[in-house]
């Protein structure tokens, strides 16, 4: 599909959601008024660039400004199905409707259907990923095992005994499960497990090939966020992420906010057409680009080339965003730290966050290590490795990402 035609197809929905949000969401009305705009000024998708982008840091503050998530909700909290909390903290309201995060097209494109039993290893609890992908799999007729993350021995037993045919979760976690199964004497190639849908962390070609060649599992990947749901997914060709047709995903210039041409890197900016929660021109914090390709594809929508980095300071570790500020806040609560450095590394296709601490002279090393590990887990919802070191370079950055994706 021609990219200009694709985006023009959103014009009517853009007009309608802007008018609705202006009338029913005090927070959105303030944004419009501060920009000197009324709904009459935004009649097409192209006109949206007149509205300044809303960033994650602004969303955190906005939601704190009074009831109804700062005036972003247009319905009472009790009318929602679920309310999640993702790092920030940001509250992610879920509407009471089928497949509310719109992942069904991604699962359908990956070959999931009524004959599949899916083990869902995305995280449940306060974050939305587990429920988000469960709803998508259910929408295409799958039975779902809500496994979450952890208890691998039990998960392997379930996969072997119930004849699980499909997996949803992090690619690194699938690799860990399969390797653990082999260690326990299983042969995953003898299982009916033949497909996987993965998201929330990069899927390098080497890892995709490993799944197919060693285990016979065809892996599709997708892209989305806790705030917005589905923003792109593999088609049968598994080259790039097809843009959804039920949300407006644009690639915009980091400085001007204007959409950039295909092939040019920019930040991912999303407009949802939900009536219960007005989220318009929201920058999710990721970089990507629209793919330039003349090759025909089964799914007709334009594609993103993939994930090209972060536009801010946050990084994603094992599917969760980690901001240097959150690490700093956690370490400040720990007594006995003279200096620290948090380092993100990737070993054997698995992310690790290592926090190196220089202790004060009076600090008990074992107590310090335990206290820091606990504080970091509380703040980040991740298990971090804590190392006590004698010193760090005077110019050591407090947060470093050393990962490569090959």
Protein Blocks (a to p, Z undefined) as FASTA:
>chain_A
ZZklmmmmmmmmmmmmmmmmmmmmmklmmmmmmnopafklmmbfklmmmpccddfklmmm
mmmnoghhholacbdfklpmbdcddehiacddddddehklopmmmmmmnopafkbccddf
bdehjblklmmmmmmmmmnopacddebgajklmmmmmmmmnopabdcddfklmmmmmmmm
mmnopafklpmbfbdcdehiacdfklmmmmmmmnopacddddddfklopabdcdfkogaj
addfkbccddddfklopacdehiacddddddfbfkbccehiaehiacdddddfbdcfblc
dcdfbjebjfblbdceehiacdfklmmmmmmmpghiabdcdddddeehiacddddddddf
klcfklmmmmmmmmmmmmnopacdddddfbdcfklcfbdcfbdcZZ
